[in-house]
Amino acid sequence: MFSKWFRSAFSVFLIFSTLFVCCHHEKKDREILVSAAISLKDAFNELGAIYQKETGIRVRFNLGASGLLQKQIEAGAPVDVYASAGVRQMDALQDNGLIIEETRFNFVRNNLVLIVSSRSALALDSFKDLLDPGISRLAIGNPKTVPAGQYAQQALKSMQLWHRLESRLVPAENVRQVLDYVAREEVDAGIVYASDVPVSRGKAVIAVSAPGDSHDPILYPIAVIRGAGSPADARKFIDLVLSSSGQKVMEKYGFLSLR
C-alpha cells in the first residue's frame, strides 16, 4: 500500500518537476534577434536593456555592415528585426517579400562627416582639401556593402572628387572600422557618420561635414522580418525604438530625430 502511494506521489513530483523545468527553460530562452547596422551598436545596446527590463525578453544583437546583414537575411538567417543604416538595403528585402511591410518605419537620420585623428596636424576646411598630395590614405566603408561608404561615394562624386581620390581610398568592412583606422592614425582621414565620432573617445575629430545635397538623405529604417519567430515581440522592440523614450536614447548617441 505504502509502496503504491509512494510511486504515485513520486510520479506527480516528476510531472511537476518536468513542468517547472520546461517553463523555466522557456522563460529563460525567450528572446529576439535584432540584426542592426553597427553604427547603432551603443544606442541599441541601451534600448535592448530597457526592452528586457520592461518585457522580460532578452535581445540578442547581430551587428555589422547593413549590406552583409541584408545578405544573411536573404540566405535565411533566423532574424526577427532588421535595422539598416540605409534605405537601399531595406528596399531590397521588401522587394523580395522578406519584411512585414506594415512594420517598416524610418526612425532616425544622420550626417556624413570627414574626420581626422585628434593628433593630426592636417587642417581640412573642405572635402577638396583631400586633394593635397600629403593625404595618401582616405578610409571609407566599402560602397558595395556599407551604406556610409555608399553615401561617401555619392558625396565625392557630387564634388567631382571620386576619380581623383579613388587610388587613395582604403575600403573598410564597416563604418566603425573606418573610425578605428583614423583613431589609430593608420590613414590620414576617413568618412563616417557624425554619431560614430563620440565612440572614439576624443581620438578622432570632425574636420568638416558633407553638404546635405551631396548625397541621399541618411535615413535608418527598421522592420520585422517575415517568418520571425515571435513577430509580436519583435514589433514591441520597434515600438520602443519609435517611442519618445526610445528617441531620447537615439539622440543621446548622436542620431537626429525625424521630427
Secondary structure, DSSP 4 states (H G I P E B T S, - for coil): -HHHHHHHHHHHHHHHHHHHHHHHHHHHH-EEEEEEEGGGHHHHHHHHHHHHHHHS-EEEEEEE-HHHHHHHHHTT---SEEE-SSHHHHHHHHHTT-B-GGG-EEEEEE-EEEEEETT-----SSGGGGGSTT---EEEE-TTT-HHHHHHHHHHHHTT-HHHHGGGEEEESSHHHHHHHHHTTSSSEEEEEGGGGGGGTTSEEEEEEPPGGGS--EEEEEEEBTT-S-HHHHHHHHHHHHSHHHHHHHHHTT-B---
